[in-house]
Amino acid sequence: MKKLWYLLKEMLFLIKKHKAYFFAPILIILVFLAFLVFYIGPSVIISFIYAGI
């Protein structure tokens, strides 16, 4: 879990340093999808991807 927090802090630091604020929503969406896959299970997410939603 420490590595995950370290990666998140590094990504936020790079976004601030290079003023690439358009990456922030992409990062939030990726974290949300990772949370869903980890807690709900990949089968639920895959069904939405194939449905095109």
C-alpha positions in Angstrom: 0.0 0.0 0.0 3.0 2.3 0.6 4.1 2.0 -3.0 0.6 3.0 -4.2 0.6 6.2 -2.1 4.2 6.9 -3.3 3.2 6.6 -6.9 0.2 8.8 -6.4 2.3 11.5 -4.7 4.9 11.3 -7.5 2.2 11.7 -10.2 0.7 14.7 -8.5 4.1 16.2 -8.1 4.8 15.8 -11.8 1.4 17.3 -12.7 2.2 20.4 -10.5 5.8 20.7 -11.7 5.0 20.6 -15.4 1.7 22.4 -15.1 -0.1 19.6 -16.9 -3.4 19.9 -15.1 -5.3 18.2 -17.9 -3.8 14.9 -16.6 -5.6 15.2 -13.2 -9.1 14.0 -14.5 -7.4 11.1 -16.3 -5.6 10.2 -13.1 -8.8 10.4 -11.0 -10.7 8.1 -13.5 -7.8 5.6 -13.5 -7.8 5.5 -9.7 -11.6 5.1 -9.6 -11.5 2.2 -12.2 -8.7 0.5 -10.2 -10.8 0.8 -7.1 -13.8 -0.7 -8.8 -11.8 -3.6 -10.2 -10.2 -4.3 -6.9 -13.3 -4.3 -4.7 -16.1 -5.3 -7.1 -14.3 -7.6 -9.4 -13.1 -7.5 -13.0 -16.1 -9.4 -14.4 -18.5 -6.5 -13.6 -16.3 -3.9 -15.3 -15.6 -6.1 -18.4 -19.3 -6.4 -19.0 -19.7 -2.5 -19.1 -16.7 -2.2 -21.4 -18.1 -4.8 -23.9 -21.5 -3.1 -23.7 -20.0 0.2 -24.8 -21.1 2.2 -21.7 
